[in-house]
Amino acid sequence: MEVEEYLGRSRLYRRLRSGPHGQLVERYAARLVEERLVRHGTWRCLNVVGGLLSWIAGRRYKLADLEEQVVERYLRHRDGRQSIQPGDRAALKRWLSVLREDGAITPLVLPPLTPHERIFKEFDAYLRSERGLAPRSIVRHLPVIRRFLHEVCSGGAGDLCKISQEDVIRYIERHARDWSPKTGKAMCWSLRAFLRYLHHRGLNARPLADCVPSMRRWKLATLPTYLSAAQVRKALDGCDRETVMGRRDYAILLLLAKLGLRADEVATLTLDDVDWRASEILVRAKGRQRARMPIPPDVGAAIVAYLRNGRPKSSCRRLFVRTLAPHVGFASGCAITMIAKAALDRVGIEGCAHRGAHIFRHSLATELLRSGATLSEIGQLLRHESHDTTRIYAKVDIDALRTLSLPWPGGVQ
């Protein structure tokens, strides 16, 4: 049943609309329709808002008194009588938003930023505007800076000028072994960028970035984790294509397995990126690069099946959207990684060191190599910026490497 049809029949909605806040309830219902909540979700939202209105009336609150703290008190009261569902807070947050848009309650006043938070905000803007970093890259650097400032500069922004080379070196020595070589190298990159920013802004007169060491990380030191062709097929076959979610996840997994797309690349695909006439798809790759890739017939068929019989109605232009309302695109590639992990768990594929979306990319490269493709061809398909990235796959073809090995002198004893 569509939400509009449900609202037309709902006695709960009619009761709330005929109450003292009827116009606000109508605006709230319009928000639910706009976000395309399912029938049960709409009922749940109206139910929890109706409960809040009854609760404030019984305690002689005025509607204008509503704010986040009052809502929390109501939720504690509600929790003592019935269980709080995951969407209850979101439902009341929507309600407060509608009230603020109407001017029925005071605007939300955010607390002033702490000195450190102000530094994070300015550093974030610097990385975006002057360094050209993508938001998902910036997010990875801020926790490093937050920890660094907490240990080295706990006094706030006024102490930034006091940070010395000894402080930086001691911090790195304390934490260099906390992470893997790859993560440690990323930590040094983040610190170097932040210290360079402090010097650039005149917040510290010392060129502290110069004292951040370069951590060694041997190239090609590890083997990529991959699935066999049979395991990839098993993961694909595990999707229930009789369901909406199954059709969506099947199309996503095919893009990972047949085109070797990264999780973020799948998450950011839009309806406009698919050129059906040319049988191509536009991929937004790392480093703001763009690439047009051919759509294999089975991948195209899976996307069509999802668009025709699976994708919810939504104003969002993302190719893949959430199955539950609001039907919007995924915030990041993390959701694609979770879909890949769930697919492996569903069919009992275990023993993999890495179980995210990237394992399908590794598997494609390995299968292509064993089928006779050159490393250069694989690098072009996967859009590697460096040949070194592709060369790692040369180590996974154990059968081919065995033919190059020398026999053990004297044979096996």
Secondary structure, 3 states (H helix, E strand, C coil): CCHHHHHHHCHHHHHHHCCCCHHHHHHHHHHHHHCCCCHHHHHHHHHHHHHHHHHHHHCCCCHHHCCHHHHHHHHHHHHCCCCCCCCHHHHHHHHHHHHHHHCCCCCCCCCCCCHHHHHHHHHHHHHHHCCCCCHHHHHHHHHHHHHHHHHHCCCCHHHHHHCCHHHHHHHHHHHCCCCCHHHHHHHHHHHHHHHHHHHHHCCCCCCHHHHCCCCCCCCCCCCCCCCCHHHHHHHHHCCCCCCHHHHHHHHHHHHHHHHCCCHHHHHCCEHHHEECCCCEEEEECHHHCEEEEECCHHHHHHHHHHHHHCCCCCCCCECCECCCCCCCECCCCHHHHHHHHHHHHHCCCCCCCCCCCHHHHHHHHHHHHHCCCCHHHHHHHHCCCCHHHHHHHHHCCHHHHHHHCCCCCCCCC
